[in-house]
Amino acid sequence: MSDLEFGRFEQLQWLWLVAGVALLAILSVVLNRRSALRFASQQMLGSVLPRFSTARQLLGKGLVLISLFFLVLCLLDLRWGKVLRVIPQKGIEVMFVLDVSRSMLAEDVAPNRLERAKQMIKDTVDEMAGDRIGLTVFSGEARLRIPLTNHYDDFKQTLDEVAPEDVFRGGSRVGDALLEAAGGFHGKTNRHKAIVLISDGEDQESDPIQAARQVQQDHGARIVTIGLGDTDQGARIPVFEAGRKGYLEHQGAEVWSKLNGEILQQIASETEGVYVPAATKQVSMADLYYGYLAAMEQSEFQSARINAFEARYQYFCAFALLSLFIEVLMFRRF
């Protein structure tokens, strides 16, 4: 089976329809024969109904069933025989920078800031075609989680698995994350790179403004910042111990986390980027992508060489039409 590929395996369910039609066809032939025998005996049937024949009916209905079967094979999009294709790659490089510090577990947005941020990233990726994307995660230290790629499904699958435990050191160092993300770019030119930072803006003396300036100077990358969290009251940070939910405390008092949009706005301003104060509201990532990211100058990437299976659905479609044509030619003439 390694030399055969199903483009749309879920269409196999239509075989149940073919099986149902086959049963109805057999039942129809049996009932027609019983009805005919009411008017004439077996010996006289050929004289009374010269065109009636059980074999003839089975053959006609069999051709229709064969046609339906080949149509199902056509829907399955069967492929075999690999062909080497060279596909030009064009787009922008986008490095998503995701805050995974414990404050991102605050529940002032549903279900929490981190899960909302993941969904925002996936909504953005869903609008892309040809762009290269990567992921950097950070809290007290930064880590390149996914190098630049155009395999969007794999990217989203890995993104779903991201958790605060991916980074060993606690805290929140935005500046380190920006520098780590910038180091993951491949392109040599400076006009097709963007960093999308999603955070609540908390930072522990990592000098994110200076880091943003350096990123812009060395890589020409623009930074889009998205702020998550309540700006007024904020929210407590949940912790789980022995299966019980509690809230993070410091010196006996519960810790409340608020959105610090000022830092995020300054980072965006330093790089000719844009700040999106999402706070606790829903934001259209499609609008952000088409209104800003997609408008950036695109770059010609190295062409991808793909050894792909050749689609063969047209053969099954031809066999289906041929079966119907034979059925009409043999049995529908008057």
C-alpha positions as CSV (number, residue, x, y, z in Angstrom):
1,M,0.0,0.0,0.0
2,S,3.0,2.3,0.1
3,D,2.7,2.8,-3.6
4,L,-0.9,3.8,-3.4
5,E,-2.4,6.9,-1.8
6,F,-6.1,7.9,-1.0
7,G,-6.7,11.6,-1.5
8,R,-10.1,11.5,0.2
9,F,-10.4,8.2,2.1
10,E,-13.6,9.4,3.9
11,Q,-15.5,9.0,0.6
12,L,-15.3,5.3,1.0
13,Q,-18.5,5.5,2.9
14,W,-20.4,5.8,-0.4
15,L,-19.8,2.1,-1.0
16,W,-22.7,1.6,1.4
17,L,-24.9,3.3,-1.2
18,V,-23.6,1.0,-3.9
19,A,-24.4,-2.0,-1.8
20,G,-27.9,-0.7,-1.1
21,V,-28.6,-0.1,-4.8
22,A,-27.3,-3.6,-5.5
23,L,-29.8,-5.1,-3.1
24,L,-32.6,-3.1,-4.6
25,A,-31.6,-4.1,-8.1
26,I,-31.7,-7.8,-7.2
27,L,-35.0,-7.4,-5.5
28,S,-36.4,-5.6,-8.5
29,V,-35.4,-8.4,-10.9
30,V,-36.9,-11.0,-8.6
31,L,-40.2,-9.1,-8.3
32,N,-40.3,-8.4,-12.1
33,R,-39.9,-12.1,-12.8
34,R,-42.7,-13.1,-10.3
35,S,-45.0,-10.5,-11.9
36,A,-44.2,-11.8,-15.4
37,L,-44.9,-15.4,-14.4
38,R,-48.4,-14.4,-13.4
39,F,-49.3,-13.8,-17.1
40,A,-47.4,-16.7,-18.7
41,S,-45.7,-19.9,-17.9
42,Q,-42.0,-20.3,-18.1
43,Q,-42.2,-21.9,-21.5
44,M,-44.5,-19.2,-22.9
45,L,-42.7,-16.2,-21.3
46,G,-40.4,-15.6,-24.3
47,S,-43.4,-15.4,-26.7
48,V,-45.5,-13.1,-24.5
49,L,-42.7,-10.8,-23.5
50,P,-40.0,-11.3,-26.1
51,R,-37.7,-8.7,-24.5
52,F,-38.0,-10.0,-21.0
53,S,-35.0,-11.9,-19.7
54,T,-33.7,-12.2,-16.1
55,A,-30.2,-12.3,-17.4
56,R,-30.8,-9.3,-19.5
57,Q,-32.1,-7.3,-16.5
58,L,-29.2,-8.4,-14.3
59,L,-26.7,-7.4,-17.0
60,G,-28.3,-3.9,-17.3
61,K,-28.5,-3.3,-13.6
62,G,-25.0,-4.7,-13.2
63,L,-23.6,-2.1,-15.6
64,V,-25.2,0.7,-13.6
65,L,-23.7,-0.7,-10.4
66,I,-20.3,-0.9,-12.0
67,S,-20.7,2.7,-13.0
68,L,-21.5,3.7,-9.4
69,F,-18.6,1.7,-8.1
70,F,-16.2,3.5,-10.4
71,L,-17.7,6.8,-9.4
72,V,-16.9,6.0,-5.7
73,L,-13.3,5.2,-6.8
74,C,-13.2,8.5,-8.5
75,L,-14.3,10.3,-5.3
76,L,-11.6,8.4,-3.4
77,D,-9.0,10.3,-5.5
78,L,-6.7,7.3,-5.8
79,R,-3.1,8.1,-6.6
80,W,-0.1,6.1,-7.6
81,G,3.1,6.5,-9.5
82,K,5.2,9.3,-8.0
83,V,6.1,12.4,-10.0
84,L,8.8,14.9,-9.1
85,R,7.4,18.5,-9.1
86,V,9.2,21.7,-8.5
87,I,6.9,24.2,-6.8
88,P,7.9,27.9,-6.5
89,Q,7.7,29.3,-3.0
90,K,6.7,32.9,-2.4
91,G,5.5,34.7,0.7
92,I,6.7,36.2,4.0
93,E,8.4,34.8,7.1
94,V,6.4,35.1,10.2
95,M,7.8,34.1,13.6
96,F,5.1,33.7,16.3
97,V,6.3,34.5,19.8
98,L,4.1,33.0,22.4
99,D,4.2,33.9,26.1
100,V,3.8,30.6,28.1
101,S,4.5,32.1,31.6
102,R,2.1,31.2,34.4
103,S,0.3,34.5,34.1
104,M,-0.9,33.3,30.7
105,L,-3.1,30.8,32.6
106,A,-5.2,33.6,34.0
107,E,-8.9,33.1,33.1
108,D,-10.0,36.6,32.3
109,V,-10.4,35.4,28.7
110,A,-12.0,32.0,28.0
111,P,-10.7,29.4,28.6
112,N,-7.5,31.2,29.6
113,R,-5.0,33.6,28.0
114,L,-2.7,30.8,26.7
115,E,-5.4,28.8,24.9
116,R,-6.9,32.0,23.5
117,A,-3.4,32.9,22.1
118,K,-3.0,29.5,20.5
119,Q,-6.4,29.9,18.8
120,M,-5.4,33.3,17.5
121,I,-2.2,31.9,16.0
122,K,-4.2,29.0,14.4
123,D,-6.7,31.5,13.0
124,T,-3.9,33.4,11.4
125,V,-2.3,30.3,9.9
126,D,-5.6,29.3,8.4
127,E,-5.5,32.4,6.2
128,M,-1.9,31.8,5.0
129,A,-0.8,30.1,1.8
130,G,2.9,30.0,0.9
131,D,4.2,31.9,4.0
132,R,6.8,30.4,6.2
133,I,5.9,30.2,9.9
134,G,7.8,29.4,13.1
135,L,7.1,29.5,16.8
136,T,9.2,30.8,19.8
137,V,7.9,30.2,23.3
138,F,9.1,32.0,26.4
139,S,8.7,32.7,30.0
140,G,11.9,33.2,32.1
141,E,13.9,32.0,29.1
142,A,13.1,31.7,25.3
143,R,13.2,28.6,23.1
144,L,12.7,28.2,19.4
145,R,9.9,25.6,19.5
146,I,9.2,25.2,15.7
147,P,11.8,26.4,13.1
148,L,10.4,28.2,10.0
149,T,8.2,25.8,8.0
150,N,5.3,25.8,5.5
151,H,3.9,22.5,6.9
152,Y,0.9,24.2,8.5
153,D,-0.8,21.0,9.8
154,D,2.3,19.9,11.6
155,F,2.8,23.4,13.0
156,K,-0.8,23.5,14.5
157,Q,-0.4,20.0,15.9
158,T,2.8,21.0,17.8
159,L,1.2,24.3,18.8
160,D,-1.6,22.4,20.6
161,E,1.0,20.6,22.7
162,V,2.6,23.8,24.0
163,A,2.4,24.4,27.7
164,P,4.2,26.4,30.4
165,E,6.3,23.2,31.1
166,D,8.0,23.7,27.8
167,V,10.2,26.3,29.3
168,F,12.0,25.3,32.5
169,R,12.7,28.8,34.0
170,G,9.7,30.8,35.3
171,G,9.2,34.5,34.8
172,S,8.7,36.6,31.7
173,R,11.5,37.9,29.6
174,V,10.0,39.5,26.4
175,G,13.3,40.9,25.2
176,D,15.1,37.5,25.2
177,A,12.1,36.1,23.3
178,L,12.4,38.7,20.5
179,L,16.1,38.1,20.0
180,E,15.6,34.3,20.0
181,A,12.8,34.7,17.4
182,A,14.8,37.0,15.2
183,G,17.6,34.4,15.1
184,G,15.3,31.9,13.5
185,F,14.8,33.8,10.3
186,H,16.2,32.4,7.1
187,G,16.0,35.2,4.6
188,K,18.8,37.6,3.9
189,T,16.6,40.5,2.8
190,N,14.9,42.7,5.3
191,R,11.4,43.5,4.0
192,H,9.5,40.2,4.3
193,K,9.9,39.3,8.0
194,A,7.5,39.8,10.8
195,I,7.3,38.8,14.4
196,V,3.8,38.3,16.0
197,L,4.2,38.6,19.8
198,I,1.2,37.5,21.9
199,S,1.6,38.2,25.6
200,D,0.0,39.9,28.6
201,G,3.0,42.3,28.6
202,E,4.6,41.3,31.9
203,D,8.4,41.5,31.7
204,Q,11.2,41.1,34.2
205,E,13.9,43.5,33.3
206,S,14.8,42.0,29.9
207,D,14.8,45.4,28.2
208,P,12.3,44.5,25.4
209,I,12.4,48.0,23.9
210,Q,16.1,47.8,23.2
211,A,15.7,44.2,22.0
212,A,13.0,45.4,19.5
213,R,15.3,48.1,18.2
214,Q,18.1,45.5,17.7
215,V,15.7,43.1,15.9
216,Q,14.6,45.9,13.6
217,Q,18.2,47.0,12.9
218,D,19.7,43.6,12.4
219,H,16.9,41.8,10.6
220,G,14.5,44.5,9.4
221,A,11.6,42.6,11.0
222,R,8.4,44.4,11.9
223,I,6.8,43.3,15.2
224,V,3.1,42.9,15.7
225,T,2.1,42.8,19.3
226,I,-1.1,41.4,20.7
227,G,-2.0,42.1,24.3
228,L,-4.2,39.6,26.2
229,G,-5.8,40.1,29.6
230,D,-7.9,42.5,31.6
231,T,-6.4,46.0,32.0
232,D,-8.4,47.0,35.1
233,Q,-8.9,44.4,37.7
234,G,-6.8,41.6,36.1
235,A,-7.2,38.0,37.1
236,R,-5.8,35.5,39.5
237,I,-3.3,32.8,38.3
238,P,-4.6,29.3,38.9
239,V,-2.3,26.6,40.2
240,F,-3.2,22.9,40.7
241,E,-1.8,20.8,43.6
242,A,-2.9,17.3,44.3
243,G,-5.8,17.6,41.8
244,R,-7.2,20.7,43.6
245,K,-7.4,24.1,42.1
246,G,-6.0,27.1,43.9
247,Y,-4.4,30.5,43.1
248,L,-0.8,31.7,43.1
249,E,0.2,33.5,46.2
250,H,3.1,35.8,47.1
251,Q,3.8,36.5,50.7
252,G,0.4,35.3,51.7
253,A,-1.6,37.4,49.2
254,E,-3.1,36.2,45.9
255,V,-1.3,37.4,42.8
256,W,-3.4,39.3,40.3
257,S,-2.1,39.7,36.7
258,K,-3.1,42.6,34.4
259,L,-2.4,43.4,30.8
260,N,0.6,45.7,30.5
261,G,-0.2,47.2,27.1
262,E,2.3,50.0,27.3
263,I,5.3,47.8,26.8
264,L,3.7,46.0,23.9
265,Q,2.7,49.3,22.2
266,Q,6.3,50.6,22.5
267,I,7.7,47.4,21.0
268,A,5.4,47.8,18.0
269,S,6.2,51.5,17.6
270,E,10.0,50.8,17.6
271,T,9.7,48.5,14.5
272,E,7.0,50.2,12.5
273,G,4.7,47.5,13.6
274,V,1.2,47.5,15.0
275,Y,-0.2,46.9,18.5
276,V,-3.5,45.1,18.9
277,P,-5.0,45.6,22.4
278,A,-7.2,42.5,22.3
279,A,-7.6,42.5,26.1
280,T,-10.5,40.2,26.8
281,K,-12.3,40.7,23.4
282,Q,-12.4,38.5,20.3
283,V,-10.1,39.8,17.5
284,S,-10.4,39.0,13.8
285,M,-7.0,37.5,12.9
286,A,-8.1,37.4,9.3
287,D,-8.4,41.2,9.3
288,L,-4.9,41.5,10.9
289,Y,-3.4,39.2,8.4
290,Y,-4.8,40.7,5.3
291,G,-4.7,44.2,6.6
292,Y,-1.1,44.1,7.6
293,L,1.0,40.9,7.2
294,A,-0.2,40.0,3.7
295,A,0.5,43.6,2.6
296,M,4.2,43.2,3.3
297,E,6.6,42.7,0.5
298,Q,6.9,39.0,-0.3
299,S,10.1,37.1,-1.1
300,E,10.9,34.3,-3.5
301,F,11.9,31.3,-1.4
302,Q,13.9,28.4,-2.6
303,S,11.6,26.2,-4.8
304,A,10.3,23.1,-3.2
305,R,10.9,19.7,-4.8
306,I,8.0,17.4,-4.1
307,N,7.9,13.8,-5.0
308,A,4.1,13.4,-5.1
309,F,1.7,10.7,-6.3
310,E,0.0,11.3,-9.6
311,A,-3.8,11.6,-9.5
312,R,-5.6,8.9,-11.4
313,Y,-9.3,9.7,-10.7
314,Q,-9.9,10.5,-14.4
315,Y,-9.5,6.8,-15.4
316,F,-12.2,5.7,-13.0
317,C,-14.5,8.5,-14.2
318,A,-13.9,7.3,-17.8
319,F,-14.8,3.7,-16.8
320,A,-18.0,4.9,-15.1
321,L,-19.1,6.8,-18.1
322,L,-18.2,3.9,-20.4
323,S,-20.4,1.5,-18.3
324,L,-23.3,3.9,-18.5
325,F,-22.9,4.3,-22.3
326,I,-22.9,0.5,-22.8
327,E,-26.0,0.2,-20.7
328,V,-27.8,2.9,-22.6
329,L,-26.7,1.5,-26.0
330,M,-27.7,-2.1,-25.2
331,F,-30.9,-1.6,-23.2
332,R,-32.5,1.8,-23.9
333,R,-33.1,1.7,-27.6
334,F,-36.7,1.9,-28.7
